[in-house]
Amino acid sequence: MSIPIQLPISAQVIPVSNVFTATFNTPTINRYDFAVAANTNQVILELERQSVYIIERMAFSMDIPEAVFQSSIDVTPRLSFTRRAPNQQEFQRAMPFVNYYKDYETYMFFNTTQSNDALRATFTGSLVQVPETVGLTEISAYVQLTIYKINDQPWVARYMEAKEALGDGLRFRGRDPRPY
């Protein structure tokens, strides 16, 4: 299933990929722990001011078979996105991984009005050592994203207007949105 979105013909497709690595016994004993500095705030993409971005697809895997990954989950691996400016989490929740994904549709929209901004990712979680991973000193996780960049200013303006109008006309209990 896909969500129909009309993109301008000038939209650019930007494939990106990042690798996150956990070393056995570092920093947590008897675990492959991804919560290390090297997996924190990795730059995914430098962002252009006055543009809208859509993370349209995602792929996730590790350098171990999926069944081995699933049997070794200790703390569910998660990917969270932040931005350099204003240094806050971009989406409400981190993306949990309990399966491998190929061409997983996400449709995560974000925009930037800042200069010198970037989309960053932090990967956390831990795996226990199972018989199939004995002898492995490191396990790597691979995340690939397909991102659309839109800087067609009429399209961006319509996006910003629609974003600002979210919730217009909603009636909240005890509050009437109409002016008095």
N, C-alpha and C positions, 0 to 999 in steps of 0.2 A: 504494500500500500504506500502511496506517496501523497504528499500534500501538494496540491497545485499552487504554485507561486509563479507569478509572471515577473521574470527578471529582465532588466534591460539587456539589450544585445551587447552592451559594453561590459557586462559583469565578467569578472576575472575568476577563473578557477585556480585555487592555490592548494596543491597537495603538500602536506607537512607530515613529518614523522619524528617521534622522539623515542629514546630508549631510556628506561629506568632500571637500575641494577641494584640487587640486594646481595650482600655477602653473608655467608653463613657465619654465625656467632658475632656479627658486628651490626649494630651495637647491642643486640639482644642475644643472650646465650641460647643456644639450641633453636635458633630461628633464622630464617632469611627475612630480614626486616628492611622494608623499603623506606622507612621513615628516617632518612639520612639527608644531610645537606645537599648532596649531589642530585637528589630527586625533588628538591624544593625550589619552586619558582623558576623552573626551566623555561626559557623563552620559546614559545610556540611560533609567534609571528609578530614582527614589528608592524604597528598599525599606522595607517595614514589618516590624518585629520579629516573630519567631515565625510567619513565613509561608514557604510553599514556592512557588517560581516555576518555570514550565516555559516555555522558549522553544520554542514548538510549530511555528512557521512562520517562514520567512525569504524575503525578496525582495531581489534585488540587481540594479542596473543602473547605467549611466552616461549622461551626456548626449551620448554618441556611439554610433553603431550598434555592435551586438555584434561584427560581423566586424572593424570598425576597432579596437575594444578588443583583440580577440584578436591582431591583427597588430601591435599596438604594445606588447605586454607586454615589459618589460625585466626587472623583478623582480616576481614574481607578487604581486598585491595580496592582503593578508591582513587579517582582522579578528580581534582578540583581545579577550577580555573580562577585566576586573579588577573588584575591588570596592574601595570606599573603605575598608572595614574588613574584613580586615586588610591591604589593599593588596598583593594577590598575584593571580597569574593564576587565573581561575576554572575554566577547562577546560584539559586537558592541552595541546592544540594550538590554534593559531590557525586560523580557517576560511579556506582559500585560495579565490580566485575566478579561474577561467579561463573561465567561462561566466556569462551572466546567468541569474538564477533568478526564478521566479514560483511562489509557494506551495510552496517547498522545505520538506519536513518535517524537523525537526531533533531534537525531543524532548531538549532540554538542561535537566536539572533542577539547581536549586540552592536553598539555603535560607539564611535569616539569623536569627541570635539576637542580633545587634548592634543597637544604636540608632544613628541617624545613618549608615546604610549606603546605598550606591547601587551599581547595576550600571553600569560604565563600559566604553567601547569605544575601542580604538586601531586606526586603519586605516593600514597601511603598504603599500609597493610603489611601483613607478615604471613609467612608460610612455615609450617613445621617440616622437618626432614622426614621423608617417608622412604621405604626401601629403594624406590626408583631414583631418588635424589642423593643417596649416600655417595660420597665422593665428589659431588659438585660443590665447588667453593662459591660460585655465583649463579644467580638466576636472573635473567633479564626479561623485562616486560616491554613489549613493543606497542606503541599507540600511533595510529595513522589517522589523520583527519583530512577531509576534503572541505575546504573553506571557500565560500564565494565572497569576493570583495566587490562592493557596489559603490561607485562614487559618481554615478549619474545624478546630478544635483536635483532635478525634478523628482526622481524616484526617491532620493534620500529625504527630500522635503515632505513628500506624501507619507513616508515611513514615520518621520518625526511627528507629523500631525496626528497620525493614527495612534502612535504610542502615547502621546500626550492626552488623547481623548479616551483612553481606556477607562472604563468605569463610568463614563458620562451616562446619565439617565438611570443609574442604579439607585434604588431606594434602600437605604439602610434603616434597620429598626430604630424608630425614634427620631430619625432625621429625614427631612424632605430636602432633596437636592435643588428644588426650585427656589429661585430668589423670592424674598418676601415682598 
